[in-house]
Structures are given as structure tokens and as C-alpha cells.
Amino acid sequence: MSAPVSAAGPDRKGFDRTRVADQIFRDLKDQIVLGTLPSGTKLPAERQLALQYKVSGPTVREAIRALSLLGLVDVRHGSGAYVTTDTGALIAMSISTVIRLGKLGVADVLGLLGVLNRYAASLAAQNATSDDIARLEQALAKIDAISDTATFSSAVRDFHAAILAAGHNPLVEALCRFLVDLQISIALELVGEAPNDLQKVLEGVRTKRVELVAAIHSGKPEAAATAATNFHTGASQLIQALPQAREFRLSDPTLGNLMTDLIGRDYSN
């Protein structure tokens, strides 16, 4: 079942005819994950897939629907199904599901992000290029120039993105991006109509943020990891000290909506 669907068709000896839709789903999923069907590829038409797999149209449709629910294909009415492999989006969906099922709170999410931030900073100190450092310095200056909540999201996201990019580890980057975005959304939700509280958070960790950049620039992984922990701990404490922080958990409908919005974000860039 490893041959691309555009070829003569897969070997069906291993197919369980009672759940052939699941077999087709797994076959196509494997080809997408392994890169045999790269992102942007248009899948053969439903009729062609049905002929290749020797099944009915509804069976193929069921398999495609399952791929769509996982975010592996985008079904465009009137055009067909296209491969849309976005690792970040898949990880975002998985993390969001665990958060909802576990009814985790703000502290739980921030705690996990703290562990990942420490490792990300260590990697950045080891692997950052001169271009990475320049990008990080620019991102730091952008945060210092924040004047309102409208520019807060992009500036903080760019800062963390610069650290993650400097680490040159796609897995860590993919894991952190959703959690960083969730942290930003939580902060904005807690601030509400009190932007001064947001400014207090930013100012409260400014020194630690500068120290983090300096530690990464020094090329000393352990120093960078320690600086990342200090920065994250300070930011987390300030966020959790906001008036509304104790009033809800991530199972709250509002925060559930925040996660849904984030999953719909394009993480491919």
C-alpha cells in the first residue's frame, strides 16, 4: 500500500474488506506523512480513487472526510481534495484536544511552555547564526516599542518566533508556536479593558527579556536556559496575578473559543 495513488493503485492483499475505508484512510495518510503526496498535491478524483482501490464512491468519500478532519487535506467544492500538510496546525489540534479533555488551567499551560522555552533558548544559544541574532535584536526592539494591545500580539509572537528559529529545531518550534499564541491570547483575555495591566506585564519582565537575548548571544546554552526560565517565570507570575486569572480554567467556553481560533491559524509559514 505504499505506491502513490496516482500510480496503478495499491496492493490490496492487506485490506480488511469490512473496514476498507479505514485502510484507504491509512494508506493515503501514510503517503502524505512520508511526503509521497506533498503539500499542494491534488488527489485524484473520487471516481478514479474508487477504481484504483476497487471500492465504491461513498467508501472513498468516507476516507477523504477523515483526512479532512485531521487537517491533512482540504476539500474544495467543485475543485477536489488537496494535500495541506501543516505540522503546526496538526500539533495545535492535538494539544488543544489534550487541554480540553484534561480540563487544564492557565498554570498547566504556562508550566509546559516554560519547560519548552528553556530547551528552545538552550538550542538557540548553540545554533544561532549572526542573522538569527540580528532578527532577535530587532524583535526585542519591537517589543520595547509596543504602545497598545493592537501591536502586542505581533511583537511578542515575533520575539518568541525569533528564539525558536534560532534553535533550528522544527519539532520544538512546532510545539512552542501554538502554546506561545495561546499564552498571548490568554494575556489579552485577562487584560480585557485594562491595557495598563498589559503594560505592567511587559515592563515587569523587560530586564529578564534583555538578559535572555544576551545569554543566547553569548552562545552559552546553560546560561540561556536559566535566563529563559527566569523570564518565563516572571511573565507567568505577572499573568496569573491579573484579576481574572483565578476565575476560569481552559475548559471555560471563552478560552475554548480562543483555542478554536488558533487552530484555524495558518502555521505553515
N, C-alpha and C positions, 0 to 999 in steps of 0.2 A: 504493500500500500504506500510505497514511498515515491512512486512515479508522479510527476506533476499532473494535474487534472487536464492540462492541455495536450498531454500525450494520449496514447491509445486507451488509457484507462488503467486503474489499479488492479492488482491481483486480488481476487475476491475469495480466495481459498479460506482466509481467516475471518470472513464475515459471518456474524451471527445473524441469521435471517430474521430472527424475532425482534431485533433492535437494530436494524440496518441503518436507521437514521443516526444513531449514536456512533456507529462505525464510520459513516461518511463524515460526521462532525469531527471525529478524532483524526481521520485521515487528512482532512483539509486543515485542521488546526495545526497538526504536525508540520505540514508543508509551509504554513505561514510562519510558525515559530522558527523553523530551521532556515527560512529565507528562500526556500524553493519558489514560494509565491511572495515576492517582495511587496512592500507597501506601494500602493498605487495601482497594482495589477487588477485588471478587471477579470472577475471569474467568468468562466463560460456560461452561456445562458442556461436557464433551468432545464430546458429540454435536452440540451447537449449533455449536461451533467447526469440527467436521468438515463440517457443512453449509455454513457460511459460506465455508470455504476449498476446499470441494469435494474433500475428501480423506477417507481412512479414519481411523477412531478411533486405531489404532496410530501413524499419522503425527503426529497432534496430540499424542498422548501422548509421543512422542519429543521434540517441540519443547518441551513443558512441562517434561519432565525436564531438558533442557539449561538452561532458565531457572532451574529449582530449584537446579541445581549451581552456578550463578553467584550464587545468593542473591537473585535478582530476584523469585522467587515462593516462597510457602510452600504446599506441597501438604498439605492436611489430609484424611486419610482419612475418608470419609463426609460431608465438608463441601464440598470443592472446592479450587481453587487461588486464593490471594490474593496481590496485589502487595505485596512487602515491600522497598521500595527503602530501603536503609540505606547511604549513601555510605561511612560509616566502615567498615562490615563489608566492603564491596567492596574498599576500599583496603587493609584489613588482609589480606585474602586475597591480593591482588596482591603486596604487599610480602613477605609470608611465602613466597610461591612463589619470588620472586627470591632471597631469603635462602637458601632450601633448595637451589635449583639452583646458586647461586654458591658454596655451602658457605662462607658468610661467617662471620667470627668476631665476638666481642664488640666489638672495637675498630672494626670496619667499621660496625656498627650505631650505636655511640655517636658515631662520626665524622659520620655522616649526620644524626643527631639534633642534634648541635652546630651544624651549618650551619642547620638549620631553626629551632632555638631562637634563634639570633642574629637571623634575619629576623623571627621572631614577636615578640621583645622590641622590635625597632625599630617594628613595626606598633603594638604596644601603646602605646608612647610617643607615637605620632602620634594614635591614635584613642581612647584610653581615656577613658571618662566618669567622673564622680565616683562613680557606682555601681560601675563596674569597679574603681576604685582601692580602694573600701571592701571589695569582695569579695577583692581581692588581699591587703589588710592582714589580713583575717580568716583567709585561707588561710595566711599567714605565721605568724600566732599559733598556728594549729592544728599546724603542724609543730614549733614550739617546745614544744608540749605532748605530743609523742609520748613514750610511755612503754614501748611494746613493739612487736613486729613485727606484732601484730594491727591496730594503728592506723596503721602506717607506710604501707601501700598507699593507703588513702583520703586521708590527709593530703597525701602527695606528689602524688597524682593531682589533688587539688583545687587545689593550688598551681599546677601546670602548666596545668590547665584554666582557671584564672582569668587567667593570662597570655594564653593562646590566645583566650579570649573577648574580652579587652580589645582584641585586634588587629582584631576584626570582619572576619576573612577566612576564610570557610568552607573554602577549599581547604587553607590552611596548617593550620587546626585539624584537618581530617580526616587530613592526612598525619602530623601530630605525635601524635595521640592513641594510635594503635597503637604507635608507637615508644616513647612515654613508658611505656605499660603494659608493653612488652617490657623496657625498662630496669629498671622496678620489679621485674618477675618475675626478671630475671637477678640483681639485687642480692639478693633474698630467697633465691634458689637458692644463690648463692655464700656467703651468710652461714650457711645451714644451721642448725646447733645452736649457733651462736656469736652471739647477738644483740648482744653488746658490740661486734662488728665493725660492725654496722649503726649503732650509736650513734656510733661513730668517724667514719663517713662523714657523718652528719648534722652532727655538731659541727665536722668539718673544713671544711665549706663554709658554715657559718652566716653568717659575716661577708659572704661573697660573695653569699649569698642576700639578705641585708638590703640590700646595695648595689644589687642588681638591681632590687628593688622601688623603692628610692629613685630610681634612674635612670629607671624607667618613669614614676614620679610626676612627675619633673622635666619630662617632655614633650620630652626631647632624644633623638631616635632613635639617633644615633651613640653617645651615652653608654650608652644602654640595650643596644645591640648589643654594645658592648665588655664591659659588665657581664655580659651573658648568656654571652659566650664565656669569661670568667673563671670564672663559676660552673660552667658545664658542664665545662670543662677540669679544674677541681678535683675535681668529683664523679666524672668518668670515671677520673681517675688513682687516686682512692681505691678505686673499684670494681675496677679492673683490678689493683690491688695486693693484693686479697684472695687468700688462699692458693689457692683453687681456680680462680681466673680464667684461669690459663695452661694448665689441664688439659683444656679442651674448647673446641670451636667450636660454632657454632649448628647444625651438622649433627648434633650429639650428640642421641641419641634423647630424652633428658630435656628438652632445650631445644626440640626439635621438638614435644614434647607441650605445652610451655608456649605455643608459638605456636598450636597447635590449640585450646587452651583459650581463648586471647584472641580468636581468630576467631569463636568461638561467643558472645562477649560482645555484649550489645545496645549498639550505638554510636549509636542513633537519638536519644538524649537529650543 
